[in-house]
Amino acid sequence: MKKPIPTSHESIQDKPIYCTECGDKLEDFCFSEDAKNLEVIRKHHEVCKKVKRFKGDQCSRLFIAEPTEPIGPTDVEDQ
């Protein structure tokens, strides 16, 4: 059975809008040394908010750099 494609405005509203004002600097950001320093990224984000450059719900740099739980197979008991 196919999943229905969300067409209502409400389904789109639930998704965060990521700020992309950094433009080309976001390209390959996850591979850069800058992505490893969360403190510097947070300071940069605060400056963006102060100068009203931040547009969105979440900073793309923070989203890329913040650690997440590893994605992998779920804990399933061997049978």
C-alpha positions in Angstrom: 0.0 0.0 0.0 1.4 3.4 -0.9 1.7 6.2 1.6 -0.6 9.2 0.9 1.2 12.3 -0.2 0.5 15.1 2.3 -1.3 17.9 0.6 -2.7 19.9 3.5 -1.1 23.0 4.9 -1.0 21.5 8.4 1.2 18.6 7.4 3.7 21.0 5.9 3.6 23.3 8.9 4.9 20.6 11.2 8.3 20.5 9.5 11.0 22.9 10.7 12.4 25.6 8.4 16.1 25.6 8.3 18.0 28.9 7.9 20.2 28.8 4.9 21.5 32.4 5.0 25.1 31.0 5.1 24.6 30.1 1.4 27.6 28.5 -0.2 29.4 28.1 3.1 26.9 25.3 3.9 28.2 23.2 1.0 30.3 20.4 2.4 30.1 22.1 5.9 29.8 18.7 7.6 33.2 17.7 6.3 34.9 21.0 7.4 36.9 21.5 10.7 34.3 24.2 11.6 31.6 21.6 12.0 33.5 20.1 14.9 33.4 23.2 17.1 29.8 23.5 18.5 30.7 26.5 20.7 31.9 28.6 17.7 28.8 27.6 15.7 26.5 28.6 18.6 28.3 32.0 18.9 27.9 32.5 15.2 24.2 31.7 15.4 23.7 34.2 18.2 25.4 36.9 16.1 23.0 36.0 13.2 20.0 36.4 15.5 21.3 39.8 16.8 21.8 41.2 13.3 18.5 39.7 12.1 20.2 37.5 9.5 18.7 34.3 11.0 15.6 33.3 9.0 13.9 30.0 9.9 13.2 27.8 12.9 16.6 26.1 13.2 20.1 27.0 12.2 21.4 24.6 9.4 24.9 24.7 10.8 23.7 23.7 14.3 21.6 21.0 12.8 24.5 19.6 10.9 27.0 19.8 13.7 25.0 18.7 16.7 25.5 15.1 17.7 22.7 12.7 17.1 22.1 9.2 18.2 23.6 6.7 15.7 21.3 5.4 13.0 21.5 1.7 12.6 19.8 -1.5 13.1 17.5 -1.7 16.1 18.2 -4.0 19.0 16.6 -7.2 17.9 17.3 -10.4 19.6 18.9 -13.1 17.5 16.6 -16.0 16.9 
